[in-house]
Amino acid sequence: MNVLITGGAGFIGFHVAKALLQRGDTIICVDNFNDYYDVKVKESRNKILESYENYYIYRGDVADFMLLKAIAAKHKIGKICHLAAQAGVRYSLKDPHLYARTNITGTLNIFELAKEYGITQVVFASSSSVYGKSEKFPSSEEDSVDTPISLYAATKKSMELMAHTYNHLFGIKMTGLRFFNVYGEFMRPDMMPWIFTENIYQGKSIMLNNNGDTWKDYTYIGDIVKGVLAALDNPLEYEIINLGNKNPVHLRRCVEIIEKELGKSAIVEHKPLPQGDVLRSCAEISKAKGLLNWEPTTSMEEGLPKFVQWYKIYKNIN
């Protein structure tokens, strides 16, 4: 099938695009290669994807509706996998307009594109951040998510609402995937595993929020890719589905795993929990099991060492 992937040079987008290319699908990618983090990482991902003949890359913004229409007019798009987003909870406090432009206007453009060009299915990225400070664990898709604690979370909730509207009005099949703390090879450099690995290796201190007393449902990228492909291959009318590891890991355990892989001890400093962050997350995944026949298979003890070993190769560390 011909799949339009937005954010295809991003972390999750790259891995999804590669998996689809490897099974023979044609990928049309849109990515703006912005400098929120080191663009070299995005270029490295894209270089791998460009080795496939059935890959087309367009460097542009999902907020540019005319660009999207030009792409759709050139390629017969069967499905859309909308993964482009301005990521990062904390950065949304600094540049809220960027989040509104990319996550809300960009998503509206994607849904309008589907309507205008008769594209019958959209799978899009939501986030576990929509659960905010809910005290109910594990977090279920049936829980109320009406009180976001960051603008990033608010934009993700908005995407889900718009998707429901376009399904109701125009019959476009919509599946929103709430990702839980995704990590792995080629991940973003602003995320915990990368920051901790780099700082520990370089002998710099790492900052532990809330004295390191946080529990997060870290989910390995390989498991996430299987979930996204299952959603693309099984069109659903309108569903919001958690994709999480269901086994939260204590932050200090993550540090121990990285220390072991690097053979170095961390220099630790402490700081309060930043605005917009949560102390713990855990996904209820019975819906993913039932609708997508999906569940994770990679523990943090297996997945985090894979990332550290990749990091060593990427940074030419012996």
C-alpha atoms as one frame of an Amber mdcrd trajectory, in Angstrom:
protein
   0.000   0.000   0.000   0.984   3.644  -0.406   1.284   5.226   3.036   1.780
   8.906   3.787   3.859   9.162   6.963   4.158  12.572   8.544   7.207  13.042
  10.731   8.922  10.159   8.953  12.380  11.416   9.861  11.385  11.512  13.525
  12.070   8.777  16.049   8.891   6.716  15.804   8.212   7.750  12.211  11.600
   6.469  11.061  11.133   3.046  12.606   7.579   2.716  11.286   8.627   3.821
   7.797  11.530   1.368   7.768   9.302  -1.542   8.828   6.760  -0.729   6.114
   9.453  -0.307   3.476  10.983  -3.652   4.411   7.693  -5.436   3.823   7.267
  -3.773   0.421   4.964  -0.820   1.033   5.584   2.534  -0.626   6.233   5.386
   1.797   5.637   9.057   1.083   7.227  11.017   3.921   6.703  14.622   4.998
   9.060  16.060   7.606  10.216  19.615   8.258  13.568  18.593   9.837  13.210
  21.331  12.451  15.987  22.067  14.920  14.147  21.235  18.158  16.985  18.734
  18.579  20.137  17.942  16.585  19.115  17.725  12.933  22.004  15.320  12.302
  20.007  12.602  14.036  17.090  13.170  11.647  19.419  13.208   8.649  20.953
   9.915   9.800  17.532   8.319   9.956  16.490   9.729   6.593  19.699   8.531
   4.929  18.783   4.956   5.849  15.267   5.366   4.478  16.553   6.870   1.231
  18.337   3.593   0.484  14.918   2.110  -0.361  13.568   2.635  -3.873   9.982
   2.822  -2.653  10.631   5.857  -0.411   9.783   9.466  -1.259  10.776  12.354
   1.004   9.276  15.835   1.040  10.921  18.409   3.271   8.089  20.560   4.456
   5.621  21.320   7.219   2.251  19.679   7.862   0.999  23.196   8.625   1.495
  23.934   4.889  -1.772  22.665   3.433  -0.853  23.538  -0.154   2.225  21.322
   0.099   0.145  18.439   1.398  -2.346  18.837  -1.443   0.470  18.856  -4.010
   1.821  15.617  -2.557  -1.602  13.965  -2.551  -2.166  15.033  -6.152   1.116
  13.378  -7.176   0.817  10.144  -5.185  -2.185   7.873  -4.809  -2.262   7.693
  -1.008  -4.077   4.744   0.519  -3.545   5.442   4.210  -2.069   8.122   6.455
   0.126   7.515   9.476   0.237  10.915  11.164   3.219  10.964  13.525   4.437
  14.529  12.976   4.192  16.600  16.138   6.076  19.117  18.170   7.160  16.878
  21.019   8.255  17.625  24.563   6.168  18.555  27.575   8.568  21.133  28.996
   9.297  22.961  25.744   5.576  23.611  25.303   5.919  26.101  28.167   8.475
  28.064  26.136   6.958  28.076  22.653   3.223  27.340  22.837   2.508  28.755
  19.393   4.753  26.150  17.779   2.703  23.389  19.423  -0.562  24.905  18.236
   0.776  25.270  14.685   2.171  21.762  14.350  -0.068  19.635  16.549  -3.408
  21.341  15.972  -3.239  23.156  12.625  -1.037  20.423  11.147  -3.438  17.719
  12.284  -6.435  19.622  10.961  -4.660  19.792   7.584  -4.068  16.039   7.589
  -7.716  15.320   8.327  -8.830  17.782   5.655  -6.442  16.112   3.202  -8.019
  12.743   3.938 -11.473  14.207   3.357 -10.602  15.944   0.079  -8.665  13.050
  -1.453 -10.848  10.173  -0.335  -8.266   8.659   2.022 -10.323   6.358   4.182
  -7.997   5.638   7.132  -5.772   7.707   9.430  -3.670   6.341  12.284  -2.302
   9.139  14.442  -0.048   9.596  17.457  -1.570  10.673  20.718   0.240  10.510
  24.053   0.035   9.139  27.579   0.497  12.750  28.704  -3.256  13.272  28.256
  -3.809  11.361  31.524  -2.184  14.197  33.487  -2.050  13.695  37.247  -4.699
  11.001  37.335  -4.358   8.856  40.451  -5.933   5.825  38.766  -3.430   3.217
  37.594  -3.119   1.627  35.198  -4.492   4.363  32.934  -7.408   3.240  30.806
  -8.810   4.728  27.618 -12.109   5.041  29.497 -10.592   7.441  32.060 -11.392
  11.136  31.913  -8.662  13.195  30.231 -10.325  16.585  30.552  -7.672  18.139
  32.814  -4.334  18.241  30.945  -1.386  19.695  32.876   0.710  20.797  29.876
  -0.048  22.472  26.565   1.503  19.477  24.807  -1.076  17.205  26.455  -3.852
  19.644  25.565  -2.869  19.564  21.888  -2.890  15.752  21.901  -6.357  15.704
  23.441  -7.446  18.193  20.780  -6.205  15.832  18.067  -8.368  13.046  19.464
 -11.438  15.300  19.479 -10.866  16.458  15.900 -10.420  12.850  14.802 -13.789
  11.952  16.307 -15.410  14.835  14.440 -13.951  13.789  11.060 -14.990  10.195
  11.630 -18.519  11.245  12.555 -18.983  13.721   9.710 -17.033  12.098   6.875
 -16.624   8.427   7.810 -12.828   8.497   7.883 -11.615   5.595   9.999  -9.520
   6.985  12.849  -7.217   5.243  15.315  -5.366   7.332  17.897  -2.468   5.625
  19.675  -1.487   6.876  23.117   2.233   6.153  23.320   3.845   5.624  26.722
   7.463   6.821  27.154   8.907   5.368  23.953  12.670   4.722  23.858  15.202
   2.851  21.754  17.712   3.162  18.944  17.687   6.511  17.092  15.562   8.075
  19.839  15.458  11.820  20.507  18.532  13.271  22.262  16.326  15.247  24.666
  14.951  12.109  26.310  16.090  10.460  29.541  17.948   7.386  28.202  20.042
   9.471  25.791  20.765  12.274  28.271  21.707   9.870  31.069  23.838   7.666
  28.802  25.709  10.643  27.391  26.285  12.354  30.735  27.380   9.206  32.545
  29.809   8.347  29.754  31.238  11.889  29.730  31.511  12.049  33.529  28.869
  14.754  33.818  26.154  14.785  36.445  22.626  13.570  35.790  19.569  15.245
  37.283  17.076  13.028  39.073  13.619  14.562  39.326  11.853  14.048  42.642
  15.011  12.328  44.013  14.649   9.741  41.274  11.384   8.527  42.768   9.374
   8.269  39.555   7.864   5.215  37.886   7.339   5.347  34.112   5.934   2.864
  31.636   8.934   2.900  29.280   8.021   1.173  26.013  10.599  -0.146  23.556
  10.416   1.152  19.987  10.223  -2.335  18.466   7.014  -3.003  20.383   5.578
   0.368  19.388   6.251  -0.302  15.698   4.334  -3.578  15.887   1.419  -1.696
  17.420   1.396   1.000  14.741   1.522  -1.565  11.938  -1.298  -3.522  13.561
  -3.391  -0.342  13.642  -2.668   0.368   9.969  -3.517  -3.201   8.979  -6.740
  -3.312  10.998  -8.880  -0.244  10.184 -11.184   0.669  13.061 -14.091   3.096
  12.953 -12.895   5.402  15.759 -10.738   4.159  18.586  -8.226   5.546  21.063
  -5.784   2.839  22.163  -2.969   2.734  24.715   0.391   1.361  23.604   2.487
   0.923  26.737   4.732  -1.631  28.371   2.335  -2.197  31.338   5.353  -2.627
  33.660   6.512   0.740  35.099  10.218   1.022  35.933  11.753   3.103  38.711
  14.060   5.843  37.445  16.943   4.677  39.616  16.690   1.224  38.032  17.200
   2.863  34.630  20.354   4.515  35.951  21.651   1.170  37.215  21.155  -0.471
  33.814  22.984   2.333  31.998  25.828   2.291  34.536  26.282  -1.440  34.000
  26.338  -1.121  30.208  28.869   1.741  30.278  30.956   0.399  33.145  30.771
   3.813  34.801  29.054   5.259  37.853  26.675   8.192  37.622  27.252  11.522
  39.319  23.819  12.352  40.666  22.135  15.655  41.446  18.540  16.149  42.498
  15.858  18.606  41.480  12.103  19.015  41.923   9.672  17.573  39.421   9.384
  20.041  36.489   6.064  21.636  35.621   3.945  19.406  33.425   5.755  16.178
  34.380   4.098  13.266  36.164   5.466  10.948  38.863   4.251   7.729  37.334
   2.588   6.234  34.307   1.200   2.810  33.513  -0.892   1.640  30.576  -3.946
  -0.555  30.661  -3.523  -2.495  27.384  -6.491  -4.861  27.270  -7.980  -2.793
  24.438  -4.788  -3.130  22.364  -4.825  -6.866  22.990  -8.461  -7.202  21.994
  -8.569  -4.941  18.944  -5.023  -5.194  17.588  -3.821  -8.517  19.044  -0.902
  -6.508  20.438   1.100  -6.607  23.613   4.710  -5.664  24.403   7.453  -8.268
  24.687  10.533  -6.178  25.531  11.457  -5.402  29.136  13.591  -2.423  30.194
  16.358  -4.892  31.104  16.420  -5.968  27.459  15.544  -2.760  25.637  17.692
  -0.196  27.454  20.970  -2.116  26.868  20.041  -2.240  23.163  19.828   1.541
  23.152  23.142   1.979  24.999  24.916  -0.362  22.583  23.449   1.555  19.636
  24.553   4.837  21.232  28.134   3.564  21.459  28.133   2.700  17.768  26.482
   5.980  16.787  29.067   7.972  18.772  32.005   5.738  17.745  32.687   4.711
  21.322  34.804   1.590  21.844
